[in-house]
Amino acid sequence: MMNGMNMEQGTIPCHIDGCDYFATGWCNQCEQPTCGAHCNQDVYWCVKCVEESANKELKKDRLIADEVEATARAQNILAKAAKIVDGKRQQDYGSPAESFLKVAAAWSVILGKSVTPRAVCQCMIALKLVRDAHSPKEDNLIDIAGYARVMEMIEKDSHGF
């Protein structure tokens, strides 16, 4: 007896839509009456429960694959930003800490108020965010990551962390 019903051979229809057979047992997953023709005999699950379980696994696999792809893309963006900031850009323009200190001094004169190298990085990141909102491009993300890296370098130079 399950769900308050007696299982008498040939009296309870299988719960699978379109099935003309009578139930021979209960699905161990949903506890609905089911015939053996629609069951996974190893676990005695009805076909609906087996399909639902398979769909959940497919969705989970897709989510994992999407997460792996997103992580790889993010690492690629960060690697590209590091290559630019730590590589040729630094050779061409010198230390980011010195360069952004000079930019901050110039902006301070133009704006008539004190601007820090950190604020320069924040403003450049804001510029890239606005551009990306208008036209999403990987280049914007690389630049945002690059400016964050420069900010870290400036902080390290000035605070030693």
HELIX and SHEET records of a PDB file:
HELIX    1   1 GLY A   36  HIS A   38  5                                   3    
HELIX    2   2 VAL A   47  ASP A   86  1                                  40    
HELIX    3   3 LYS A   88  TYR A   93  1                                   6    
HELIX    4   4 PRO A   96  LEU A  111  1                                  16    
HELIX    5   5 PRO A  117  HIS A  134  1                                  18    
HELIX    6   6 GLU A  138  HIS A  159  1                                  22    
SHEET    1   A 2 GLY A  25  TRP A  26  0                                        
SHEET    2   A 2 PRO A  33  THR A  34 -1                                        
SHEET    1   B 2 CYS A  39  ASN A  40  0                                        
SHEET    2   B 2 TRP A  45  CYS A  46 -1                                        
END                                                                             
